[in-house]
Amino acid sequence: MSIIGVKFSDGSSTDSVFRGMARFRRLKNYDITVDKQKAYTHNRLQILIHNHSNRLVGAIIDIGNSPRNSKGKNKTTVSNPQNEGLRFIDDSASNSVPDLFDSPRKTALRRNLKSWYRKKRRELPWRDTSEPYRIWISEIMLQQTTVAAVIPYYHRFFERLPDLVDLATADEDAVLQLWEGLGYYSRARNLHKAAKLLIDEFDGEFPRDVATLQKLPGIGRYTAGAIASFAFGVRAPIVEANTLRLYSRLLAYRDDPKSTAGQRLLWQFAEDILPKTDVGDFNHALMDLGATVCRPSEPDCPECPLVRVCRTAELGLQAEIPLAKQKPQITDLTEVCFAIRHGDEYLLRRRQAGEWWTGLWDFPRLSLTAEEVATLGIGSGQRNPKRSKSKMLPGLELIPSAVNDRLKQEVSTLTGVEIHTGELLEVLKHGVTRYRIRLLCFKADYAQGTIRSDAELEWVHPDAFSEFALTKTARQLANRLTPDRTETQ
């Protein structure tokens, strides 16, 4: 077996010949594995070397067509790695862009990507404009949200707030209402703040440089690069979910791409491959390729225009790169909300700073302790995703007295009014970050008291629910209370 071309992270390398793997395995601090399923590439057996931190630090290759000696066995001769066209893999990629992406590779990447994008680009409503306001809104909406979900919100937003002045002068409630259902509502509040800042300090003009754009509320490095390159053609790199995955695979980067070292490498790489012109289209093409071809699972490598310059494809490591992030441990919560009726109106409360969904309106809502959940006899399971009080909580129609007294007191403290609790209306399920929440929605009648003057509380007729920016579950319950209305989108 002819083993050639090993380079280690300390800068040392070897082109020595080792007969058999046993001797090579005696190297300390390294684990040697052979990719048996995708072993041969152009008659070369790919063997991967990892250090004990699971970092890919080398590639050794067995030349399958080496000359035979007089006994018919392969000679253990070594060809010059450069002449063989072999490329070393070393863990210096953790700190700098590897030499693997030399000028010819970068040229091929740009050329092939440009050709593919002309044929395969996605037609999206924010692609046909260079107006920074529209690009900014679309990029903020697309954070943590799918393209399909964003499109109707994008159109509705510009029907109401067509330009920067309209956004800056709008009430925050109006902005939140337009955002209702998209989630991550701090995005909407930061949009509103940034719009005011642009009017007051920038005379209504968007900065053209990345550094200044990043000073605006809610605009990070990616969003600043997107606005600068899409709107102004600035040579600014981008790294977001799709391109992070694409870059990691192009480089065969096996460490955590979201670590400090990983981010430094990927941002450097993103800048290194940028063309001198048409940067906006190039960045769009990278995102489209990551979204449609270089998918998280089962990437469509045969259709990828960059497969010939992709280190991960060369090594057959598509299933391992990028490094899968650890899933957060899910915490189950059970909460209660009350539809408190006083005449023809229901009590709504604006959620305060420090609470989930700050600034949105909700029905008064409280958490149950684990002991109270056990008292209700409903367990903590979250298996049935459907909203059904009868199937999910058999026998629970009213709140048991052991729990009821505490909840009534909490409602009085929160709102200033006392209530008579009623029957279970609805069971809703939803999630927030690592929390999986089951919300028990009960009817309640006003008994006595006056709503607190130091809290944002309002009695609202069902016909006016549409005028309030409600949390997702509050909107679902509001629609239940007004069954003749269609759900707000």
DODRENTI-212326 format. One record per residue (C-alpha): residue number from 1; residue in one letter; x, y, z. Coordinates in nm, 4 decimals. Each point is the difference from the previous one (the first is absolute). Layout:
// residues N
NUM | A | X | Y | Z
...
END
This chain:
// residues 489
1 | M | 0.0000 | 0.0000 | 0.0000
2 | S | 0.1406 | 0.3363 | -0.0960
3 | I | -0.0970 | 0.2669 | 0.2480
4 | I | 0.0875 | 0.3498 | -0.1032
5 | G | -0.0773 | 0.3583 | 0.0729
6 | V | -0.0703 | 0.0375 | 0.3706
7 | K | 0.0073 | 0.3483 | 0.1528
8 | F | -0.0616 | 0.0707 | 0.3678
9 | S | -0.1212 | 0.3075 | 0.1883
10 | D | 0.3466 | 0.0829 | 0.1308
11 | G | 0.1133 | 0.0617 | -0.3560
12 | S | 0.1931 | -0.3253 | -0.0361
13 | S | -0.0680 | -0.2357 | -0.2853
14 | T | 0.1257 | -0.3267 | -0.1372
15 | D | 0.0317 | -0.1692 | -0.3344
16 | S | 0.1568 | -0.3077 | 0.1548
17 | V | -0.1091 | -0.3445 | -0.1014
18 | F | -0.1666 | -0.2206 | 0.2611
19 | R | -0.0571 | -0.3668 | -0.0754
20 | G | -0.3432 | -0.0779 | 0.1423
21 | M | -0.2142 | 0.2053 | 0.2347
22 | A | 0.1322 | -0.1483 | 0.3244
23 | R | 0.3093 | 0.2136 | 0.0062
24 | F | -0.1923 | 0.3155 | -0.0816
25 | R | -0.2509 | -0.0698 | 0.2732
26 | R | 0.2799 | 0.0183 | 0.2547
27 | L | 0.0101 | 0.3772 | -0.0474
28 | K | -0.1171 | 0.1483 | 0.3267
29 | N | -0.3090 | 0.2186 | 0.0359
30 | Y | -0.1588 | -0.0997 | -0.3298
31 | D | -0.2802 | -0.2362 | -0.0977
32 | I | 0.0060 | -0.1514 | -0.3475
33 | T | -0.3203 | -0.0972 | -0.1763
34 | V | -0.0779 | -0.1124 | -0.3522
35 | D | -0.3102 | 0.1153 | -0.1835
36 | K | -0.1032 | -0.3409 | -0.1351
37 | Q | -0.3244 | 0.1056 | -0.1652
38 | K | 0.1593 | 0.2718 | -0.2101
39 | A | 0.3528 | -0.1299 | 0.0038
40 | Y | 0.1217 | 0.0494 | -0.3522
41 | T | 0.0322 | 0.3279 | -0.1867
42 | H | 0.2006 | -0.0222 | -0.3208
43 | N | 0.1649 | -0.3248 | 0.1236
44 | R | 0.0983 | 0.1568 | 0.3302
45 | L | -0.1084 | -0.1355 | 0.3340
46 | Q | -0.0968 | 0.2867 | 0.2275
47 | I | 0.1024 | -0.0469 | 0.3605
48 | L | -0.0972 | 0.2646 | 0.2512
49 | I | 0.2120 | 0.1025 | 0.2956
50 | H | -0.1537 | 0.1591 | 0.3067
51 | N | 0.1616 | 0.1173 | 0.3173
52 | H | -0.1599 | -0.0775 | 0.3343
53 | S | -0.2079 | 0.3198 | -0.0221
54 | N | -0.1662 | -0.1503 | -0.3088
55 | R | 0.1586 | 0.2620 | -0.2233
56 | L | 0.0866 | -0.1100 | -0.3526
57 | V | 0.3757 | 0.0535 | -0.0219
58 | G | 0.1193 | -0.2013 | -0.2947
59 | A | -0.0757 | -0.2106 | -0.3017
60 | I | 0.2107 | -0.2942 | -0.1093
61 | I | -0.0476 | -0.1648 | -0.3319
62 | D | 0.0820 | -0.3435 | -0.1371
63 | I | 0.0914 | 0.0108 | -0.3702
64 | G | -0.1945 | -0.2904 | -0.1431
65 | N | 0.1937 | -0.0314 | -0.3261
66 | S | 0.3545 | -0.0068 | 0.1331
67 | P | 0.2485 | -0.2092 | -0.2023
68 | R | 0.0406 | -0.3677 | 0.0833
69 | N | 0.3247 | -0.1669 | 0.0941
70 | S | 0.1311 | -0.3301 | -0.1290
71 | K | -0.2199 | -0.1938 | 0.2417
72 | G | -0.3156 | 0.1685 | -0.1253
73 | K | -0.0442 | 0.2168 | 0.3062
74 | N | -0.0354 | 0.3772 | -0.0018
75 | K | 0.3243 | 0.1823 | 0.0489
76 | T | 0.0083 | 0.2406 | 0.2931
77 | T | 0.1143 | 0.2915 | -0.2073
78 | V | -0.1041 | 0.3551 | 0.0759
79 | S | -0.1022 | 0.2474 | -0.2638
80 | N | 0.0455 | 0.3699 | 0.0570
81 | P | -0.3259 | 0.1206 | 0.1631
82 | Q | 0.0061 | 0.3175 | -0.2060
83 | N | 0.0331 | -0.1921 | -0.3247
84 | E | -0.2772 | -0.2321 | 0.1036
85 | G | -0.2211 | 0.3005 | 0.0580
86 | L | -0.0617 | -0.0987 | 0.3618
87 | R | -0.1133 | 0.2648 | 0.2430
88 | F | 0.0854 | -0.0183 | 0.3666
89 | I | -0.2571 | 0.0569 | 0.2695
90 | D | 0.1140 | 0.1575 | 0.3227
91 | D | -0.1633 | 0.1512 | 0.3020
92 | S | 0.1459 | 0.3422 | -0.0630
93 | A | -0.3366 | 0.0525 | -0.1690
94 | S | -0.1268 | 0.0746 | 0.3485
95 | N | 0.1828 | 0.3296 | -0.0072
96 | S | 0.0431 | 0.0964 | -0.3631
97 | V | -0.1392 | -0.0760 | -0.3444
98 | P | 0.1778 | -0.3112 | -0.1272
99 | D | 0.2158 | 0.0121 | -0.3086
100 | L | -0.2384 | -0.2517 | -0.1544
101 | F | -0.2010 | 0.2923 | -0.1340
102 | D | 0.2718 | 0.1375 | -0.2177
103 | S | -0.0629 | 0.2427 | -0.2819
104 | P | -0.1076 | -0.2638 | -0.2579
105 | R | -0.2543 | -0.1445 | 0.2423
106 | K | -0.1418 | 0.3380 | 0.0865
107 | T | -0.0239 | 0.0861 | -0.3692
108 | A | -0.1847 | -0.3256 | -0.0684
109 | L | -0.2300 | 0.0599 | 0.2957
110 | R | -0.0985 | 0.3475 | -0.1198
111 | R | -0.0441 | -0.1041 | -0.3616
112 | N | -0.2072 | -0.3115 | 0.0724
113 | L | -0.2134 | 0.1708 | 0.2627
114 | K | -0.0765 | 0.2929 | -0.2299
115 | S | -0.1045 | -0.2329 | -0.2815
116 | W | -0.2204 | -0.2066 | 0.2338
117 | Y | -0.1678 | 0.3095 | 0.1470
118 | R | -0.1032 | 0.1300 | -0.3398
119 | K | -0.2037 | -0.3171 | -0.0495
120 | K | -0.1094 | -0.0892 | 0.3523
121 | R | -0.0498 | 0.3239 | 0.1941
122 | R | -0.3074 | 0.0174 | 0.2189
123 | E | -0.2565 | 0.2628 | -0.0914
124 | L | -0.0689 | 0.1828 | 0.3231
125 | P | -0.1782 | 0.3347 | 0.0468
126 | W | 0.3019 | 0.1695 | 0.1625
127 | R | 0.2418 | -0.1105 | -0.2726
128 | D | -0.1215 | 0.2507 | -0.2606
129 | T | 0.0882 | 0.3112 | 0.1952
130 | S | 0.3103 | 0.1831 | 0.1089
131 | E | -0.1962 | 0.2156 | 0.2441
132 | P | 0.1751 | -0.0391 | 0.3380
133 | Y | -0.3223 | 0.0447 | 0.1991
134 | R | -0.1672 | -0.2988 | -0.1636
135 | I | 0.3166 | -0.2106 | 0.0142
136 | W | 0.0408 | 0.0810 | 0.3688
137 | I | -0.3581 | -0.0959 | 0.0868
138 | S | 0.0251 | -0.3279 | -0.1932
139 | E | 0.3291 | -0.0960 | 0.1653
140 | I | -0.1340 | 0.0662 | 0.3493
141 | M | -0.3140 | -0.2013 | -0.0750
142 | L | 0.2045 | -0.2909 | -0.1344
143 | Q | 0.1943 | -0.0372 | 0.3236
144 | Q | -0.1149 | -0.3254 | 0.1629
145 | T | -0.2920 | -0.0167 | -0.2465
146 | T | -0.0534 | -0.1903 | -0.3252
147 | V | -0.0335 | 0.1721 | -0.3372
148 | A | -0.3500 | -0.1411 | -0.0508
149 | A | -0.1182 | 0.1410 | 0.3332
150 | V | 0.1527 | 0.3423 | -0.0646
151 | I | -0.1456 | 0.0772 | -0.3449
152 | P | -0.3581 | 0.0890 | 0.1091
153 | Y | 0.1305 | 0.2056 | 0.2929
154 | Y | 0.2385 | 0.1827 | -0.2315
155 | H | -0.2819 | 0.1083 | -0.2325
156 | R | -0.2306 | 0.0971 | 0.2858
157 | F | 0.2725 | 0.2015 | 0.1716
158 | F | 0.0605 | 0.2201 | -0.3046
159 | E | -0.3691 | 0.0500 | -0.0612
160 | R | -0.0153 | 0.1700 | 0.3413
161 | L | 0.3524 | 0.1452 | 0.0331
162 | P | 0.1340 | 0.0544 | -0.3514
163 | D | 0.2998 | 0.2158 | 0.0933
164 | L | 0.2403 | 0.0822 | 0.2817
165 | V | -0.1919 | 0.3079 | 0.1160
166 | D | -0.3196 | -0.2036 | 0.0350
167 | L | 0.1795 | -0.2524 | 0.2207
168 | A | 0.1719 | 0.2622 | 0.2118
169 | T | -0.3235 | 0.1896 | 0.0674
170 | A | -0.2187 | -0.3063 | 0.0616
171 | D | -0.1055 | -0.1041 | 0.3482
172 | E | 0.1898 | -0.2987 | 0.1366
173 | D | -0.3335 | -0.1809 | 0.0403
174 | A | -0.0630 | 0.0334 | -0.3738
175 | V | 0.3431 | -0.1460 | -0.0785
176 | L | -0.0496 | -0.2878 | 0.2430
177 | Q | -0.3403 | -0.0716 | -0.1479
178 | L | 0.1498 | -0.0295 | -0.3480
179 | W | 0.2590 | -0.2356 | 0.1479
180 | E | -0.2529 | -0.2122 | 0.1867
181 | G | 0.0606 | -0.3682 | -0.0733
182 | L | 0.3607 | 0.0352 | -0.1172
183 | G | 0.1381 | -0.0390 | 0.3519
184 | Y | 0.3223 | 0.1423 | 0.1446
185 | Y | -0.1746 | 0.3319 | 0.0563
186 | S | 0.3151 | 0.1802 | 0.1072
187 | R | 0.0733 | 0.0137 | -0.3725
188 | A | -0.3046 | 0.2200 | -0.0566
189 | R | 0.0813 | 0.2253 | 0.2939
190 | N | 0.3579 | 0.0429 | -0.1237
191 | L | -0.1274 | 0.0804 | -0.3498
192 | H | -0.2082 | 0.2792 | 0.1465
193 | K | 0.2922 | 0.1342 | 0.2053
194 | A | 0.2397 | -0.0160 | -0.2934
195 | A | -0.2453 | 0.1796 | -0.2298
196 | K | -0.0252 | 0.2897 | 0.2437
197 | L | 0.3790 | 0.0116 | 0.0284
198 | L | 0.0406 | 0.0062 | -0.3779
199 | I | -0.2389 | 0.2926 | -0.0272
200 | D | 0.1437 | 0.1942 | 0.2942
201 | E | 0.3735 | -0.0576 | -0.0472
202 | F | 0.0500 | -0.1033 | -0.3620
203 | D | -0.2520 | 0.2292 | -0.1729
204 | G | -0.1976 | -0.3023 | -0.1158
205 | E | 0.2935 | -0.1477 | -0.1924
206 | F | 0.1398 | -0.3474 | 0.0581
207 | P | 0.3731 | -0.0209 | 0.0718
208 | R | 0.1899 | -0.1781 | -0.2762
209 | D | 0.2761 | -0.1539 | 0.2097
210 | V | -0.0292 | -0.3124 | 0.2112
211 | A | 0.1484 | 0.1512 | 0.3157
212 | T | -0.2523 | 0.2848 | 0.0174
213 | L | -0.2928 | -0.2249 | -0.0875
214 | Q | 0.0922 | -0.2236 | 0.2938
215 | K | -0.0518 | 0.2923 | 0.2382
216 | L | -0.3738 | -0.0053 | -0.0722
217 | P | -0.2225 | -0.2002 | 0.2404
218 | G | -0.0540 | -0.3585 | -0.1101
219 | I | 0.2580 | 0.0034 | -0.2801
220 | G | 0.2860 | -0.2444 | 0.0411
221 | R | 0.2901 | -0.0857 | -0.2251
222 | Y | -0.1994 | -0.2178 | -0.2398
223 | T | -0.2900 | 0.2434 | -0.0429
224 | A | 0.2406 | 0.2905 | -0.0484
225 | G | 0.1856 | -0.1951 | -0.2681
226 | A | -0.3241 | -0.0951 | -0.1708
227 | I | -0.1276 | 0.3592 | -0.0134
228 | A | 0.3378 | 0.1344 | -0.1151
229 | S | 0.0479 | -0.2583 | -0.2750
230 | F | -0.3612 | -0.0315 | -0.1204
231 | A | -0.0862 | 0.3704 | 0.0066
232 | F | 0.3336 | 0.1687 | -0.0710
233 | G | 0.2213 | -0.2651 | -0.1578
234 | V | 0.2547 | 0.0273 | 0.2805
235 | R | 0.2494 | -0.2851 | 0.0106
236 | A | -0.1309 | -0.1359 | 0.3299
237 | P | -0.0011 | -0.3688 | 0.1021
238 | I | -0.2994 | -0.1771 | 0.1524
239 | V | -0.0306 | -0.2996 | 0.2301
240 | E | -0.3455 | -0.1253 | 0.0963
241 | A | -0.1518 | -0.3462 | 0.0463
242 | N | 0.0138 | -0.1089 | -0.3643
243 | T | 0.3410 | 0.1432 | -0.0819
244 | L | 0.1469 | -0.1198 | 0.3307
245 | R | -0.0873 | -0.3557 | -0.1015
246 | L | 0.1271 | 0.0530 | -0.3550
247 | Y | 0.3333 | 0.1504 | 0.1085
248 | S | 0.0540 | -0.2723 | 0.2603
249 | R | -0.0401 | -0.2650 | -0.2678
250 | L | 0.2129 | 0.1778 | -0.2574
251 | L | 0.2797 | 0.0112 | 0.2575
252 | A | -0.0759 | -0.3364 | 0.1649
253 | Y | -0.0034 | 0.1858 | 0.3311
254 | R | -0.0788 | -0.2568 | 0.2676
255 | D | 0.0027 | 0.2149 | 0.3125
256 | D | -0.2934 | 0.2029 | 0.1266
257 | P | -0.0660 | 0.2643 | -0.2684
258 | K | -0.1616 | 0.2255 | 0.2599
259 | S | 0.3006 | 0.0009 | 0.2296
260 | T | 0.2285 | 0.3018 | 0.0085
261 | A | 0.2601 | -0.1775 | -0.2133
262 | G | -0.2648 | -0.1284 | -0.2383
263 | Q | -0.1580 | 0.3398 | -0.0482
264 | R | 0.3381 | 0.1606 | -0.0578
265 | L | 0.0847 | -0.2562 | -0.2658
266 | L | -0.3345 | 0.0084 | -0.1806
267 | W | -0.0217 | 0.3793 | -0.0081
268 | Q | 0.3558 | 0.0158 | -0.1322
269 | F | -0.0853 | -0.2584 | -0.2648
270 | A | -0.3205 | 0.1847 | -0.0948
271 | E | 0.2020 | 0.3136 | -0.0600
272 | D | 0.2794 | -0.1824 | -0.1809
273 | I | -0.2286 | -0.1451 | -0.2693
274 | L | -0.1893 | 0.3220 | -0.0791
275 | P | 0.0255 | 0.1229 | -0.3591
276 | K | 0.0933 | 0.3585 | -0.0769
277 | T | -0.3382 | 0.0771 | -0.1601
278 | D | -0.3610 | -0.1199 | 0.0214
279 | V | 0.0476 | -0.0775 | 0.3679
280 | G | -0.3725 | 0.0156 | 0.0779
281 | D | -0.0874 | -0.2676 | -0.2543
282 | F | 0.2961 | -0.2096 | 0.1151
283 | N | -0.1205 | 0.0080 | 0.3615
284 | H | -0.3556 | -0.0787 | -0.1096
285 | A | 0.1351 | -0.2947 | -0.1992
286 | L | 0.1879 | -0.1355 | 0.3015
287 | M | -0.3143 | 0.0158 | 0.2136
288 | D | -0.2136 | -0.1618 | -0.2705
289 | L | 0.2508 | -0.2799 | -0.0477
290 | G | 0.0075 | -0.0686 | 0.3730
291 | A | -0.3789 | 0.0083 | 0.0257
292 | T | -0.0863 | -0.2148 | -0.3012
293 | V | 0.2980 | -0.2270 | -0.0707
294 | C | 0.2423 | -0.0122 | 0.2948
295 | R | -0.2819 | -0.0912 | 0.2353
296 | P | 0.0501 | -0.0990 | 0.3660
297 | S | -0.0794 | -0.3636 | -0.0746
298 | E | 0.0411 | -0.1822 | -0.3287
299 | P | 0.1729 | 0.2787 | -0.1936
300 | D | -0.0499 | -0.0319 | -0.3744
301 | C | 0.3693 | -0.0228 | -0.0872
302 | P | -0.0523 | -0.1246 | -0.3602
303 | E | -0.1863 | 0.3256 | -0.0733
304 | C | 0.2460 | 0.2235 | 0.1827
305 | P | 0.2068 | 0.2297 | -0.2233
306 | L | 0.2751 | 0.0058 | 0.2624
307 | V | 0.0389 | -0.3748 | 0.0536
308 | R | 0.3407 | -0.0052 | -0.1721
309 | V | 0.1422 | 0.2576 | 0.2402
310 | C | -0.1699 | -0.1366 | 0.3140
311 | R | 0.2339 | -0.1627 | 0.2503
312 | T | -0.2847 | -0.1754 | 0.1794
313 | A | -0.1162 | -0.1599 | -0.3256
314 | E | 0.3577 | -0.1149 | -0.0657
315 | L | 0.0100 | -0.1689 | 0.3402
316 | G | -0.3567 | -0.1301 | -0.0021
317 | L | -0.0797 | 0.1715 | 0.3305
318 | Q | -0.3289 | 0.1673 | -0.0899
319 | A | -0.1820 | -0.1735 | 0.2852
320 | E | 0.2563 | 0.1188 | 0.2551
321 | I | 0.0538 | 0.3597 | -0.1077
322 | P | -0.0946 | 0.2433 | 0.1358
323 | L | 0.0292 | -0.1255 | 0.3541
324 | A | -0.3505 | -0.0574 | 0.1326
325 | K | -0.0948 | 0.2354 | 0.2787
326 | Q | -0.1134 | -0.1491 | 0.3258
327 | K | -0.3732 | 0.0092 | 0.0440
328 | P | -0.1066 | 0.1930 | 0.3091
329 | Q | -0.1633 | -0.1900 | 0.2809
330 | I | -0.3734 | 0.0635 | -0.0231
331 | T | -0.1827 | 0.1231 | 0.3096
332 | D | -0.3738 | -0.0597 | 0.0228
333 | L | -0.2151 | 0.2744 | 0.1501
334 | T | -0.3697 | 0.0168 | 0.0744
335 | E | -0.1641 | 0.3423 | 0.0223
336 | V | -0.3510 | 0.1342 | 0.0487
337 | C | -0.1700 | 0.3002 | -0.1551
338 | F | -0.3429 | 0.1464 | 0.0710
339 | A | -0.2508 | 0.1522 | -0.2375
340 | I | -0.1488 | 0.2342 | 0.2614
341 | R | -0.3362 | 0.1325 | -0.1127
342 | H | -0.1650 | 0.3174 | 0.1297
343 | G | -0.3218 | 0.0651 | -0.1840
344 | D | 0.0864 | -0.0230 | -0.3712
345 | E | 0.3714 | 0.0647 | 0.0481
346 | Y | 0.3080 | -0.2051 | 0.0857
347 | L | 0.3090 | 0.1066 | 0.1925
348 | L | 0.3268 | 0.0305 | -0.1931
349 | R | 0.3423 | 0.0696 | 0.1490
350 | R | 0.3098 | 0.1308 | -0.1767
351 | R | 0.3039 | -0.2148 | 0.0724
352 | Q | 0.2794 | 0.1909 | 0.1690
353 | A | 0.3774 | 0.0269 | -0.0395
354 | G | 0.1710 | -0.3165 | 0.1165
355 | E | -0.2944 | -0.2196 | -0.1014
356 | W | -0.0303 | -0.2036 | -0.3169
357 | W | -0.1670 | 0.1920 | -0.2847
358 | T | 0.0677 | 0.3406 | 0.1532
359 | G | -0.2399 | 0.2642 | -0.1258
360 | L | -0.2666 | -0.2393 | -0.1276
361 | W | -0.3431 | -0.0388 | 0.1551
362 | D | -0.1154 | -0.3199 | 0.1657
363 | F | -0.2688 | -0.1390 | 0.2232
364 | P | 0.1147 | -0.0085 | 0.3662
365 | R | 0.2366 | -0.2940 | 0.0178
366 | L | 0.1661 | -0.1897 | 0.2877
367 | S | 0.2389 | -0.2926 | 0.0430
368 | L | -0.0846 | -0.3205 | 0.1841
369 | T | 0.2488 | -0.1680 | 0.2310
370 | A | 0.0912 | -0.3661 | -0.0482
371 | E | -0.1993 | -0.0826 | 0.3117
372 | E | -0.3079 | 0.1772 | -0.1384
373 | V | 0.0343 | -0.1819 | -0.3309
374 | A | 0.0075 | -0.3262 | 0.1944
375 | T | -0.3090 | 0.1121 | 0.1952
376 | L | -0.1841 | 0.0547 | -0.3260
377 | G | 0.0826 | -0.3592 | -0.0939
378 | I | 0.1024 | 0.0910 | -0.3544
379 | G | 0.3685 | -0.0937 | 0.0037
380 | S | 0.2639 | 0.1797 | -0.2026
381 | G | -0.0266 | -0.1826 | -0.3326
382 | Q | -0.0080 | 0.2061 | -0.3168
383 | R | -0.0551 | -0.2698 | -0.2573
384 | N | -0.3278 | 0.0985 | -0.1586
385 | P | 0.0512 | 0.3136 | -0.2096
386 | K | -0.3716 | 0.0584 | -0.0595
387 | R | -0.2029 | 0.2467 | 0.1976
388 | S | -0.2573 | -0.2093 | 0.1786
389 | K | -0.1036 | 0.0400 | 0.3611
390 | S | -0.2031 | -0.3201 | 0.0053
391 | K | 0.2710 | -0.2318 | -0.1355
392 | M | 0.2969 | 0.1554 | 0.1767
393 | L | -0.1472 | 0.0706 | 0.3397
394 | P | -0.2809 | -0.2447 | 0.0662
395 | G | -0.1919 | 0.0885 | 0.3135
396 | L | 0.1460 | 0.3488 | 0.0364
397 | E | -0.2828 | 0.2454 | -0.0579
398 | L | 0.0456 | 0.2244 | 0.3045
399 | I | 0.3078 | 0.0973 | 0.1982
400 | P | 0.0254 | -0.2039 | 0.3235
401 | S | -0.0462 | 0.2121 | 0.3105
402 | A | 0.3514 | -0.0762 | 0.1245
403 | V | 0.1404 | 0.1865 | -0.2999
404 | N | -0.2883 | 0.2384 | -0.0602
405 | D | 0.0467 | 0.2138 | 0.3104
406 | R | 0.3644 | 0.0741 | -0.0794
407 | L | -0.0727 | 0.0859 | -0.3633
408 | K | -0.2862 | 0.2332 | 0.0910
409 | Q | 0.2269 | 0.1855 | 0.2421
410 | E | 0.2718 | 0.0284 | -0.2673
411 | V | -0.2500 | 0.1402 | -0.2488
412 | S | -0.1110 | 0.2595 | 0.2535
413 | T | 0.3603 | 0.1018 | 0.0669
414 | L | 0.0778 | 0.0182 | -0.3732
415 | T | -0.3112 | 0.1889 | -0.1116
416 | G | -0.1758 | 0.1482 | 0.3018
417 | V | -0.3245 | -0.1898 | -0.0618
418 | E | -0.1463 | -0.3064 | 0.1659
419 | I | -0.1505 | -0.2790 | -0.2097
420 | H | -0.2203 | -0.3072 | 0.0045
421 | T | 0.1797 | -0.2708 | -0.1966
422 | G | -0.1979 | -0.2026 | -0.2496
423 | E | 0.0361 | -0.2943 | -0.2343
424 | L | 0.2918 | -0.0981 | -0.2203
425 | L | -0.0323 | 0.1546 | -0.3449
426 | E | 0.3088 | -0.1086 | -0.1874
427 | V | 0.3377 | -0.1684 | 0.0318
428 | L | 0.2718 | 0.1559 | -0.2160
429 | K | 0.3533 | -0.1196 | -0.0595
430 | H | 0.2944 | 0.2048 | -0.1131
431 | G | 0.3724 | 0.0394 | 0.0562
432 | V | 0.2398 | 0.2766 | 0.1004
433 | T | 0.3737 | -0.0677 | -0.0410
434 | R | 0.0609 | -0.3149 | 0.2060
435 | Y | -0.3405 | 0.0063 | 0.1717
436 | R | -0.2979 | -0.2090 | -0.1087
437 | I | -0.3138 | 0.1582 | 0.1391
438 | R | -0.3492 | -0.1329 | 0.0552
439 | L | -0.2453 | 0.2837 | 0.0601
440 | L | -0.3306 | -0.0713 | 0.1721
441 | C | -0.2526 | 0.2687 | -0.0920
442 | F | -0.2897 | 0.0430 | 0.2435
443 | K | -0.3080 | 0.2155 | 0.0028
444 | A | -0.0350 | 0.2423 | 0.2901
445 | D | -0.2533 | 0.2615 | 0.1050
446 | Y | 0.0756 | 0.3362 | 0.1554
447 | A | -0.0988 | 0.0074 | 0.3707
448 | Q | 0.1161 | 0.3352 | 0.1336
449 | G | 0.2823 | 0.2506 | 0.0064
450 | T | 0.1573 | 0.2577 | -0.2312
451 | I | 0.2820 | -0.0665 | -0.2426
452 | R | 0.3360 | 0.1279 | 0.1179
453 | S | 0.0813 | 0.3506 | -0.1154
454 | D | 0.3738 | -0.0704 | 0.0023
455 | A | -0.0278 | -0.2923 | -0.2446
456 | E | -0.0931 | -0.0141 | -0.3661
457 | L | -0.3406 | -0.1682 | 0.0134
458 | E | -0.3079 | 0.0564 | -0.2114
459 | W | -0.3538 | -0.1306 | -0.0262
460 | V | -0.0466 | -0.0840 | -0.3684
461 | H | -0.3055 | -0.0979 | -0.1991
462 | P | 0.0595 | -0.3025 | -0.2291
463 | D | -0.0678 | 0.2221 | -0.3020
464 | A | 0.3095 | 0.2003 | 0.0954
465 | F | 0.2387 | -0.2961 | 0.0441
466 | S | 0.1280 | 0.0587 | -0.3535
467 | E | 0.1277 | 0.3428 | 0.1034
468 | F | 0.2455 | -0.1483 | 0.2499
469 | A | 0.3338 | -0.1723 | -0.0607
470 | L | -0.0603 | -0.3290 | 0.1798
471 | T | 0.2293 | -0.2890 | 0.0814
472 | K | -0.0550 | -0.3060 | -0.2145
473 | T | -0.1933 | -0.1876 | 0.2662
474 | A | -0.2004 | 0.3103 | 0.0924
475 | R | -0.1028 | 0.0326 | -0.3655
476 | Q | -0.1089 | -0.3632 | -0.0051
477 | L | -0.2081 | 0.0478 | 0.3137
478 | A | -0.1402 | 0.3304 | -0.1292
479 | N | -0.1155 | -0.1777 | -0.3140
480 | R | -0.1638 | -0.2645 | 0.2178
481 | L | -0.1883 | 0.2756 | 0.1806
482 | T | -0.1090 | 0.1502 | -0.3318
483 | P | -0.0789 | -0.3126 | -0.2053
484 | D | -0.1557 | 0.1968 | -0.2855
485 | R | 0.3400 | 0.1611 | -0.0750
486 | T | 0.2698 | -0.1491 | -0.2179
487 | E | 0.3453 | -0.0339 | 0.1529
488 | T | 0.2309 | 0.2959 | -0.0339
489 | Q | 0.2999 | -0.0861 | -0.2159
END
